[in-house]
Amino acid sequence: MNIIASAKKVLFAITSILLVFAICLAVIEFTDTNTKFSSLSPRNGTLDLSEWNPEKDGLLNLSGEWDFYWHIFLSYDNLRDLDPGADVKAKVPSVWNKYQIDDHSLPGFGYATYRLKITNAQTDTPITFRIPTMSTAYSMYVNEKLVASNGVAATNKEHFRPEYKPRNVSILPPASQFDIIVQVSNFIYARGGMWYPINMGTPEQMQEFNKHIVYRDIFLFSSCFILGLYYLSIFMLRREDKSSLYFVFMCLIVMGRTVIHGDYAVYTLIPFVSFGAIVLINYITLAWFPTTFALLLNELFPKEMPKKMVRVTVIYSLAMTLITLLAPLHFYTNYTYIFLSLAILIALYTLVVTGIAFIKRRQNSSIVLLGALAMIAGAVYDILCYYRVIAHNVGELSSFGFVVFLFLQSFVLARRFAQAFTSVKDLSRRLLEMDKLKDEFLANTSHELRTPLNGILGITEAVLRGSEGNLNEGQRQSLSMIALSSRRLANLVNDILDHSRLKHSDIKLNLKPLSIKGIVETTIHVFRQLNNPAKIAISSVVSNDLPPVLADENRLAQIMYNLIGNAVKFTTQGDIKVTAREAGEMLEVCVEDTGQGIPKEKLTDIFKSFEQVDASITRKHGGTGLGLSITKQLVESHGGRIWVKSTPGKGAKFYFTLPITRSQPDENDTNLPVLYELAATMDKQIGNIRASSTGAHILIVDDEILNLQSAAAILKTDGYSTMAVGSGSAALEEIRSNKDISLVILDVMMPEMSGYEVCRRIRDYKSHYDLPVLMLTAKTRTEDIVLGFEAGANDYLPKPVEVAELLARVKTLVNLKIAVDKARAAEVAFLQAQIKPHFLFNVLNTISSFCDTDPEKAGVLINELANYLRQSFDFKNLDMFVPLVKEISLVNSYLEIEKARFGEELTVEFNIDHNVHTDIPPLSIQPLVENAIRHGLRKKSGRGTVSISVQPASEGVTVTVSDNGRGIPANRLDKLFTPDNLTGVGLRNIDARLKRLYGKGLSIRSEVGKGTIISFTIPIGGVLLDSGHNS
């Protein structure tokens, strides 16, 4: 096999080389001028024609030494009467910037006279001059006669006008000796002078020479035009493949350079092209050709041509384009060397890239390399000619190189397209084979699943009917769920089998006359039993007078069930109506609903296999997306058709037709067990399910009732108390109303609100430690798991779950919750232990002083101190909540002690609504009162007042403690609840506990010199969703 592959590569390489030579020979043959050039050339400003035989020697190229007169326009009379002497013997063609006069190089701007003396000419033979462009205006004289001019050659910029246009003029030599005088001026270009040589010959020779030049340019232009147009059409068909577009750009560039470059022969066909446009096109095409080639290589060989280098070339070309468009012409033509050097570097780099691709044996690299070599060789030749490194005798060759490259490149692209077509054809064949294998696998698997399913269903039904004795309610419910799950799986298997059979036209229909009215009403009866009639009204408007249809009874029932079931899915409330009418030889049935409708772009897709309009509806009601596809195929197998009309937001109408028969149906009542089997698999409405126990309370959230009941049954075995809800909104409501929940087991895929969103809502007011969340998901990709953790989950389990693993993870998270609750209780104990020793010392001193002066008062204080200490050190009772009355009693005891110490300097005001009966966190008011006295009033001069208020509010019960003390500075107020603040341990502790319990902490307002107000709210039966404290 390797030998054959190698032989194919060698054969392909040989073919490619032969193709290049064939293209070159064709171009050369077509454009060959068959014109000889004489070896005679001017010397010392003189050309002797005595040895020139036009018929034998061919054309003369007037390249050589001319007399050059700088900054003066001389006429024939001036030179004949008083020859001032040439400033230099100038080599032509060349730019005069290279000439030196008095050891100084000439500038680009200026004007000059060139003169060439012709001797021994034949006066009876006409001569034709072919005059190329010169920089950038000239007037050519033969003796005193003006024979040709371009633009306006002037001695100043004001009168000067540039022009590019080749000229052909014929003369009869005025004498055997005459002068050719060329006056040249340039005030716009960076370089001036006679750029290209003048050719001289007989009129017949020159006509033939010009004709072939025009043919050459037309051939190049039309070749690029046809190739560009062809590949532009290919790009329009396959826009993802940019190689065709870049190839079109290259064709446009070659076309542009063919029009304006070199001898400008095509100028005769397009005379309106201006001087500025020619220069602009010349420089822009020069800048973009290597860049477009780099872009093309990036498409062909992306591993060898990095995108960074492509960006560099694009930046270069954009910069060149901007400079050309915005800068004066003399500016950017003065830096042509730099621009050309960069272009050559890019061209060489692309050549290296192509060579690397060839070495690595990339596909088509050999052809691209051959084309690149031809193109670069022609371009380098023209650049060398441009700077007169070599004589420009052959003509402009870069266009030839471009055409060779473009032809080869077009062959590469055509080969790529052919290979892509072959690849697509092969992939299509393989996909068909895989599709066939898939269908066979589904069919075989479905057949194999049927046997164990029948066994499960049979045994379950038998046990439910009492074959193993009487069952209690829990056992009966569990077995019913097993039977329901089995029927759903059996229905799915049947759908897959039907899909496979219909696809291969392998389904058998038991056709007979049927009354459409009976089947419609039976189907509606089934759905009325399953759905809430108050929300969805299902009705039939089918006449008894309609003729029967020829159909398979079970399949027609399946069609009606699928269409009405689809209407029920997408109609939350409203009407579903079934109508029928005769339509020629067919009966047309319509199922109309007032549901959400179907978007216009989905109308053509809903009958495709596994296509679903709304994924959230599918999650809510289940389904595989096969129902409407099977319905369509069943209708068509009966000889009918099905279609749909819909307006989004207003509902949908499904129409189908069946053939009418004149035979009469069986008079027996319609009895369709298939409908009841299908109906048995429909989802039941999910309500809240509760299973009481003495263990931790766990909330299970899943939209699938089977999952809810199975999870509840599993957790019941380990003694957990469970609550099960079927939606995210119900879960959030349960969490708000039930503070005893220790864990949430949350399904990810649910309708309306996903598990991720539910978890985020929980984390708005419950931390990972306050309420752990265990996610159950069928998605096991890393990104899906990360998404769950980012939403706030503590742990996750993939479906289907292993019972032992589920119980182990539940136990871990429940223990975490218990440990956190104990830690919080310990925080309360820590707060209780915050009684300072010097506080006790001061109280005892106060009691001691009263023993002598007021023994009765001392006894009261001893009782209050005992009550205060008893409640503060009640370590046996670390409950999360205490009655409000108990907390107020603690506050009273503390205040009696403090009032005894401060006397009349402390005033206490109570504003407590005695109708308020609620539980609050322990030690949540007393520390606030203590803080007001110790920090607000102690260092205040004069009388201090502390107010305690407990009043009902719209959100619950608001507790407020205020004082008229010295207040808290703003800079301290901002840092009061930061962890590094060691002076506000009590306040920070209360704030943290309130946030954990209710989602909202302390609200503090303070003004220096006026006092402080601290408040918090105990919500009624729930939590406050906005967290944080206000200051």
Summary of the structure (lengths in Angstrom):
residues: 1031
radius of gyration: 49.8
end to end distance: 83.0
largest distance: 159.3
contacts: 3237
relative contact order: 0.04
helix: 50%
strand: 19%
